[in-house]
Amino acid sequence: MLKLEPRPELSRFWTFASPILALLITVLIGVALFAALGKDPVKGLMVFFYEPIKNGYALGELMIKATPLLIIALGLAVCFRSNVWNIGAEGQFVFGAIVAGGVALLADKNTGSWIVVAILVAGTLGGMVWAGIVAFLRDKFNANEILVSLMLVYVATLLLSYMVFGPWKDPQGYNFPQSKTFEAVTQIPRLFKGSRVSIGLIIALVGVGALWVFLFRTRAGFAQQVGGLAPAAARYAGFSARRAVWIALLTSGGAAGLAGALEVAGPLGQLTPYVPAGYGFAAIIVAFVGRLHPVGMVFSAILMSMFYIGGELAQSRLGLPKSLTGVFQGLLLFTLLACDTLIAYRIRRKAAAKAILTTSSLQASTPLTAPVARSSEGVL
């Protein structure tokens, strides 16, 4: 019989090994899932883990998916390390895309290339405004940021639907709910000819370095983390809890809005009801699998983008539903939460209880007036 025994201190080994174990368990469950659906497990695993990296074009598409996931996760890491639970990055992503799309729609054939900078800035500010609503309600009314940020996701999605079904609907779009295609000058510059990989990848990698410096080499980053780990100590040290909330949410919202701008002015090239791709929610998993560390989130973003591409390929090649992507994402998250138990606990074998006859037990069971041994000469 097994039992969990608390460790005297947190295990540094399992802090980093837990995500790897969670991935292995996810793969094993995936194999069983493919077999249960009547599909070849080997082909299923190849679709998820080999096809996205088999050649240069596939790697480029992988980077396209990983870029928004990484950018959003970097912002969420600031929130989560500050003990601010922004669950609505998807809404900030969508609202940033709306604002960025609005700026892109202003461009015409005479517009200069400066419009790209304006689009990215607009998307970033849009995400910050949407997250600022959460920060304001948390700061002034102590509203729960989990519920507020999550509900604002639906507001942003409905606002997007209103714009593409109404004011921004393309009059020449055959009644499809979408804006007109943005002008070529609004296209995010690409890194390589013949590839869709844009400068968004460079922005994401610069963000990795910037976040590492902020968290581990600046006083402001230290204040954010102390506020999350020990609020009382942060107040004693003179760190402002209100400032920490605003910095965390505005940073997270700005990153999500930037990702939204890169998406609509990059691969999509227009506003459609399909802008919400679940990147904001998947980035939460990316952040935790990456242990809220900038470098770790690079690898977890690549892994999560493999799930996205694998889900699409499984739909077209194996006839499986696209929702399989969400299944693998959920499995990875739940197995990670389970494996994280090993950080604070170790597994021990519990020995079966055995009745051991001891002197004390004999004494306890002996009557208080035990017979006295006598000899022929008297009492001993």
N, C-alpha and C positions, 0 to 999 in steps of 0.2 A: 504494500500500500504506500502511495506517495503523498507527501505533504509539502507545503510551502513554508520555508523557514526564513525569517527576515535576515538580511545581510547586515553585518555591522556597519558597512558603508556601501554606497552605490557602486556597482560594478562598471568600471571604465570599459572593460572588454565587451560586455553585452550592450553598452551604449552604442557601439559601432557595429557589433555583430547582429544585433536584433533585426535591423532592416534586411540584412542578407538572409537570415533565417526566415523572415516573413516572406521574402520573395520566393525562396525555395518551396515553402509550404503552399504559396499561391500557385506556383507552377504544378505541384503535385495535385492540387485540387482541380486545376485546369485540365490536367490529363484525364482525371476521372470524369470531369464534365464533358469533355469531347467524346470519351468512350460512351457515356450515358446517352449522348445525342446521336450516336451511331456514326461518328466521324473518326477518321484516323488521327490519334493523338499526336503522332509525329508531324503530320502535315499541319495540324492546328498550331503546334509550337513553332514550326518554321514560319508560319504566317505572322506570328506575333514577334518572334525574336530573330529571324534571319532575313525575311523579305525587306524590312525597313532599313537594313544596312548592307544589302548585297552589292550595291554599286554606287557610283557617285550621285546619280540622280535621286536614288532612294535616300541617301544621306542628306541631300539638300532638302527633300520633303520632310525628313525627320527634324531638321533644324527649324523649318518653318513652323512646325507644331511645337517644338520645344521653346521657341523664343517667347511667345506670350506667356506660357506656363512659368518660365523662369522669371520673367520680369514681375509678374503678379506675385509669385512666391517670395521674391526678395522683399517686396513691400509688406507682405503678410508676416514675414519673419520679424520685422521691426515691431509689429503689433503684438504678436504672440510672446516675444521676449519681454514686452512691456506689460504683459498680462492684460492686454486689451484684445477682446475676441471679436475681430471683424470677420463675420461669416458672409458678408454681402459683397465681396470683391467682384462677383459676377455683375451686380447692378452697377458698380462703379466702372467696370469694363464697358458695359452697354452704354451708359450715359456718356462716357468719354468718347465712344464711337459715334454717338449721335452728334455731339458738339463738333468733333473733328469732321464728320461727314457734312455738317452744315457749312463749315468753312470751305471744304473741298467743292461744294456745289456753287460757291461764289466764283470759282475760277472759270476763265474762258480761254480762248486760244491766244490771247495777248498777255496772259498772266505769266509772270516770271517764275523761276524755280524757287524763289523765296517762299512760295506758298507751302512748300513741304514743311519748312520750319514752323510756319503758322499753324498748320494742321496738327503737328506733334505737340506744340505748346497748348493749343486749344483742347486737345484730348486730355492732356495732363491736368489742365485747370478744371476741365469738366469732371474728371474723376475726383479731384480734390474737393470740388463743391459738393458732390454727392456724398462723399465721406464726411465732409464738414457738417452736414445735417446730423449725422450720427454723433459726431463730436459735440455739437452744440446741445443736443438733447441729453447726452450723457453728462456734460459739464453743468448745465443749468438745472436739469430736472432729475438727474441721476437715473435716466432711463437705461434699460438694459440694452447694451450695444449689440448683443446677439440677435435679439428680436427686431430691433429697429433696422439694422443693416440688412437682415434677411428679408424683411417686408419691403424694403426699398428696391430689392431685386425685381419684384413683380411690378412695382411702379415704373421702373426704368424700362422693363420689357414692354409694358402696355404703352408707354410713351413712344417707344420705337415703332410699335405697330400703328399707332395713330399717325405718326409722321409719314410712314411709307404707304399707308392706305389713304392718307389725306393730302396735306399740303405739299409733301415732297414726292408724291407719286409721279412716276415718269408718264407724261401724257402719250408718249409713243411706245410705251412698254406693253402693249396688247393687254392692258388691264391687269397685269401682274403687280402684286404689292411690292414695289421696289422703286428706289430712286433711279434717276438716270445714271448711266455710267460716268464716273468722274473723268475729267480731262486727263490726257496723258501726262501733263506737267505736274499733276498732283501725285503721281506714282512715286512711292518710296524708292529711292535709288537701290539698285541691286548690286550685289558684290561680284557676281560672275556672269558672264554672258552665257545665255542658254539655261540659266538656273533662276529659280524664283526666290532664292535666298537674298534678303535685303539687308540694309545697314542696321535693321533691328537686331540682328545677331550681335553686331559689334556693341550696340547700345546695351544689350543684356549683359555681355561680358564686362563692359565698363562698370555696369551696375554691381556686378559681383565684387569687383575690386573696391568700389566706393563703399559698399555695405560692410566689407571686411574692415576697412579703415575706420568707418564710423563706429562700428560695434566694439572693436578691440583696440583702437588707438586714439580715441577722442574722449574727452570728459563728458560730452553730451550723450554719446553712446553708452558710456558707463552708467550715467544717470538713468537712462531709459531702462537698462537691465536691472539696476538696483531697485528701481520703482516697481518692477514686475516681481522680483524675487522677495523683497522685503520692504513693503510700503512704509512701515514705521521707521525703519532705518533710513529710508530715503528722505522722509520728512525731517528726521533728526539731523541729517546731513545738509538740509537746506534745499533739497531738490523739489521742484514743484510738481505735484501730481497732476494738476490741471494741464500744465505745459506738456507733460509726458503723454497724456491722452491725445491732445491736439497734434503733437508731432507724429505719434504713431498712426493715427487715422489719416492725417493729411498725406503722409508719406505713402501709406498703403493705397489710398485712393488715387494719388497721383500716378503711382506705378501701374495700377489697373487701367486708369484712363489712357496712359501712354500705350499700353498694350492694345487697347481698343482702337486707338488711332492708327497704329501700325497695321492692324488687321484690316480695317476698312479701306485704308489708302494703299494697302499692299496686295495680299492675295485676293481679297474680295472685289475691290475697285468700285463698290457701290454699297448703299444701305439696303438691307433686306431683312425680313423677319427672322432670318437664320443667323444673324450676327451672334446671338447668345449661343455659344457652342459648349458651354459648361466649363470653360477654362478657369473661371473664378472659383468654382467649387473644386475642380481637380487640383488647382494650385495649393489648396489647403493640404491635400495629401502629399504633394510635392514638398511643401515646406517641412512637414513632420517626418517624412521618409528621409529627407536631407538633414534631419536633426537641427533645423533652423540655422544651419551654417551655410554661408555663401557657396563654398566649394561643394559641399554635400548636395546642395540643391541643384547644381549643374547636372550631376549624375541622375538624380531622381527625376528631373525634368525630361531628360532623354528617355528614361524608362517609361514615364507616363506617356510621352509622345509615341513611343512604340506601341503602347496599348491602343492609342487612338488610331494609328495607321493599321495595326493588326485587326482592330474591330471592323474597319472599312473593308479590308481585304477578305476577312472571314465572311463578310456579307456577300461579296461578289464572287468569291471562288469556292466557298464551302456551303453557301446557302444558309448561313446562320444569321440570326437577327443582329442588327447593329448595336442593340442594347448590350451585347456581350462585352463591349468596351466598359460600360458602367459596372458590369459584373466583376471584371478583373480589377477595376479600380477599388470597388468596395471590398473585394477579398483582400487586396493588399493592405488597405487601411485596417480592417478588422484583425487580420493576422499580425499586423504590426502592433496594435494595441495589446494583443494577447502576449506576443513575444516580449514586449516591454516590461512585462511582469518580472522577467528574469533580471532586470536591472536592480531591483530592490529586494528580490527574493531568490533563494536557491531551492532547488528541488531535492528533497531528502526522502529516503525510504523509511517508512514508519514501521518499526518492528511490532509484531503481534504481541499483545499482552500475554504474559505468562505468569502463572501462579508460582511464586518462589517461596519455598518453605524456609523460613529463617528462625533464628532463636527468638527474635522479638515477636514474630507472629505466633510462635508456640506459647510464649508467655502471655500474649494477649488473649489467647484462647483457653488458657489454663484457669480453672476456678480459683477464686481468691483464697479459699481455704483448701489448699492442696493437702493430700494425706502425708503424714510425716513418716519417714522410714524409721523402723525400729530394729534394734538388734536384740539378741538374747540378753544382753547386759543392760539394756535400757535405751533411752532416747539418744539418738545420734546427734 
